[in-house]
Amino acid sequence: MAHVSPNSSVQSLKQVEFNTISSSFGGLSSLVTNLHSELLSTPPGHPINYPRHPLLDCNIPPENTAVETLCGGLAAAHNAYGLSKSAPSLPLCILFVVQENERNIFDQLALSKRLVNIHKIPVFRLLSSEILTQTSIPDSNTSRPLVYRPPYSPSTPFEVTTVYLRAFYAPSEYQSERDWEARTHLERSAAIKCPTVLNQLSGCKKIQQVLAEPTGPDHLSSFLSDTDPTVIARLRETFAPQYGLSSDGRGRELALNPETALNHVLKPQREGGGNNIYKCEIPNFLRSIPETDWKRWVLMELITPPADAKNVVLRSDGEVLRGNVIGELGVYGTILWDQSGKILHNDQGGWLMRTKGKDVNEGGVAAGFSSLDSILLC
């Protein structure tokens, strides 16, 4: 997000968070970009004459390659898996593991369609609740291939090369031991997981807090030991200060003081919108929960966006909203490495722009707090 320093008018870019599971809206963001590009490129005299604006003259959003990037990463994993590990060999596929009553299916279909039509890779969708009934790992095969049997054709099994998780990122999705068993089942298989449990945990707020801590051990540099120090410094400048809530830490002092709490947001180890605690609500919230639970939260200094951005938002119910807005830019990337740590694929491309009202704290699209938008480079 764009950030304006409270002590000056200088703008900079600040990292809000880093997601490693279920990074959605690549498909729908690309469609929104195409929509805005079409509207902005309507030639004079066109039967549908959209009103012009000086800021939009001769400008269209940059190309959004989110679908190509995400599918390229999944295809790289599929190819890296190699030949079938089953005996006899089975046809290979990619498996999308999805939530019950999934509302974001069309975003996911943009990826599966490209994988099938362009990369020529079979793709199946599987509810997380059906993992243990529709997949298996042969006990006699030490390579532990993950075998999927489509419910409409159980006599035609496929071997899963890559499991793409669009589920299992919220605590509510682990309601019973069977759910934990299903996740363990996937984790212990030979299929490449996007992400593995460890990769998923690396995107947790606590990890981000440790890397961004302004004082203490320099964990960031330890991961970038071969990187130019000036590059590390530029990267560090994008971090908003973050703190743990240990009894002797700076975070607890800032969170419990009503005045300093106004400049912060309290974040849990959760993905998706609707989970954060903001500003004046922080002190009372912390006092309302056991102190032993405070370690589950991270305090982050609020990002202060420019105050002069305006836009119009069309809601799905037809309501049109006008006024000051805040934009949040997400950039997609994929990376694949082998067990030795050798990087096999590393790509970045495509973007997600979310626009929300200036006075709205949360930012999730699926949660109803923001809308998909496009970038305009002026």
N, C-alpha and C positions, 0 to 999 in steps of 0.2 A: 504494500500500500504506500501511496505517497504520504510523506510525513513532513509537517512544518514544525520546526523547533519552536517551543514556547518562548524562547529568549531571542528569536530572530525570525526573519521571513524566509530563511534558507530552506529549500525543499530537498528531501532525500527520499530514498526508497528503503522501506523496512520490511523484513520478513515476518509474516504473521504466524505461519506454521509450516511444517514439512510433513506431508502425508505419504504413507507407504502402503496403504491398503484402500481398496475401493475408491480410487481417485476417479470420480464419475464426471459426467457431462462433457466428455470429449466429443461424443457423437452429436449431441444437441447443440453444443457451442459452435461446431462447424456449420450446422444448419442455420443458426442465427447469423453467423458471419455471411453465409451465402445470401440470406434474406436481406441484410443491410446493404451488401454489395449490389444486389439487384436494384434495390430502391434508389441508391445513390447514383447508379449508372444509367438511369432512365433517360433516354435522349430527348431533346426538345421535340415537341410535336407528338410525343407518345400519347396514345389514348388515355392512359392513366398518368396524369401530370401531377406528380408529388410536389408539394411546396418546397422551394429551395431555401437554403440558409447559407450565409457567407462562410461559415466555418466548414461547410460540407462541399464547397465548390472544388472540383478536381481532386477530391480525396475519396478513397474507398478503404475499408479496413484491410490490413495486411492479410495475406493468405493464412488460413488456419489449417495446419496439417496435423491436428490432434489425432484424428482417426488413423492416418498413415503411421504416425509415430508409435501409438499404442499397439497397433496391429503388427508393426515391424518388430517390436520387442517380443510379443507373444510368438510370432513366427520364428524369431531367432531361437527362442527357448525350445520350440517344437523341433527345429532342425538340430539343435545341439543334443537333444535326447538321443538321437541316433536310431538304430534299428530296433525292431521289436525285441523285447526281452522274454517274450512268452514262447512256449513250445507246445504246439506249433506256433509260428509267428501270427500275429494278429494285425489288422489294419490299425493305424494310429489316429488319434484325435486330440483335440483340446476340449477341456470341460470347464464350462462356466458354472460355478456354484453360486446360487442366488437365494435371496430371502423369500419367505412366504409372502404372498400378496404383493409382489414386487410392483411398484408404481413407475419405476424408471426403465422399463423394459425396452422402450424405443431407443434410448441412449445406448444400451447394451447391444441391441440389434445392429446398430451402425458398425460395431466392431466385428460381430460374428459374420455379418454379410460380407465384409471385405476379406476376412480370413478365408471364407468359403470360396468367394468368386475370384479374388485376386491371388491369394496365396495357395488356393486349392487344398485347404486343410479342413477336414470335417470338424464341426463344432456342435456340441450338445449342451443343453441347459439342464441343470440338476438342482432341485431344492435341497437346501442343507439338511432338511429333515429326512431326506431319502438316500443320503450317502451310504448308510450301512445296508440298505436293502437293494440298491442298484449297482453298487461297486463291490469288488472283492480283491483280495490279495492272495494268490495261491500259496498255501502253506509249504508246498514242495519246491517252490521256486525261490532260491536264495537271493535272486535279483529283485524280488518284491515288486513286480509290475502291478499297476493299478488297472484292473479290468472293469470296464463299464458295459452293462447290458441294457440297451434301450428298452423301455417297458413295452413298446409296440413290436419289438423284434428281439426277444431275449436270446434267441438262437444265433444272433449275429453280434458277437461281442467285439468291443474295441479296446485297445490299450491306450491309456491316457498318458500323453507325454507331458502335458502342462495343465495345472489346475489354476484357473483364474478366479480368485475369491472376490465376489461382490456380496459377501455375507461374512458373518463371524467377526465383525468389528465392534459390536456393541455388547455390553454385559447381558442385555435382555435376550440375546441369541444363545446364551448358554443356560438354558432353563433346567436341564437335567444332566445326569451322568452320561446319558446317551449322546447328548450334544458334544460333551468333552471327548467321548470315545470316538465320535465321528471326526472331530478335528485331529485327534491323535492318529486315527486310521489314515487320513490323508498325509499327515506329516511323516509317517513311517514308510510310506510307499516310495517307489522310485520316481514317481512323477515330479516334475519341477514345479514348485509351488510359487505362486505370485500373489502374496508373499509367503515365505516361511514364517513360523512363529517369531523367530529371532528378528527377521526383517521387519515384521509388524511392530515389534516392541521398540525397534530403533527409531520409529516415528513418534513415540510417545512424548508427551510434553516434558516429562522429567529428563529425558535425554536432551531435548532442546534446551532446557534450562541449564543443564550442566555445561553444554557447549557454549552457551551465551553468557555465563556468569561473568560479571565485570571484575571480580576478584577471585583469588584462590588459584588452584592448578590450571595451567593453560591446556585444557583437553583438546581444544580445536587444533592447535599447532601440532599436537602429537599425532593427529590423523592426517596432517598435511605437511609432514616433515620434509618432503621433497619439493614443496611449493615455494615460489618466490614470496618472501616476507611481506612485500607490498601488496601482493594479491590477498594474502591472509588478512592483512589489515583492512583492505577494502571489503572483504567478506564480513569481517567482524563488525564493521560499521553498519551493516544491514540488520544486525540483531538489536531488538529492543531489550533493555535490561530485564532479566528474569531472576527470580529468587525462590529458593525453597523456604519452608516454614519451620525450620528447626528451631529449637528453643533458644539458641544463641546466635541465630542468623538475622541478617538485615531484613529479610522478607517478612518475618513475624512482626517486627516493629512497624513496618510500612503498612501492613494489612490491618492491624488493630487500631491504628491512629486514624480517626475519621477524616482528618484533613488530608493526609497523604494517600489514604485509600481512594480518594476521589480521582486520582491519577492512574489507577490501576485496574486490572481485570484478573479475576481468579479463575484458573483453568484446571479442570480435572483431566485424568488420563482417558479422554473420550474423543471419538470422532463424530462429525455431524453437528448440526446447529442445536441450540437450545440447552446447552449444558453449563455455560459460564455464569459467573457471578460478577456483577459490575459495581464499581465505585462505592457509593454510600451503603450498599447492601452487604459489603464484604465483612466489616467487623461483626455485625449481628449474626450473619450466617455462620462465621467461624465459631462464635460462642454458642451456637445452637447445636453443634455437632461435637462428638467426643474429641478431645485433643489428640487422641491416638490416630484419628482419621485425617488430621491436618497434613500428614506427609503425602497424602494422595493428591494434593493440590499444589499448583505452581502459580506464583504471583508474577504478572507481567505488566510492565509499564505500558499504559495506553498509547497507541499510535494516534497522532493528531493530524487528520487529513485536511487538505485545503478546504476553506469554507465557502468558496465561490462557485463550486461546480453545480450546475443545474441540469435537470433532465426530465423526461416524461416517461412514466412506466405504465404499461398496459397489463393489468392483472388478468388472470384466467377467467375471472367472473365478469369481465368487461369493464371494470372500474378503471378509470384513468387517473393517475396520481401525478401531480406536478410539484416541483420544488427542489430544494438543495439535496444533493445526493453524495454518496461516497462510492468510489470504485475500488474493487479488490481484484488484482490480476494474479492468475495462477498459470504456471508454466509446466507443461508435461514433459516427463523424461522416462526413459527405460534403461535398465542396466542389468546385465547378466554376467555372472562369474562362475567359475568352476570351484571344486572343493579345495583346490590349492590357492585360491584367491586370484587367479588369472582372469582378467576382464575379457569376456568374449564379445560383448556387445554393449555399447554405451551411446545413447542417442537422446537428443532433446529436440522438441518441436511441437508446435501447436500451443494453444492457450485457452484459458477460461477467464472471461471478465464477468464479475458479479457486481451489480449495481443495487444499492439499497438506500433508503431514506437516511438523511444525515442523523436523525435522532434515534435510529434503530441500532441497537447494540449488536445483536447476533447477525450472522451473515449467511446461514445455510439456505440454499435454493430449495431443496426438497422439503425443508422444514418451514418454508413459506416466508422467510425473512428477506430474501433478495431475488433479483431477476437476472436472467442471462442477458448479456449485452455484448457489444463489440468495441474494439479499440479503434480510435481514429488518430492517426499520426499527423499532427499539424506542423 
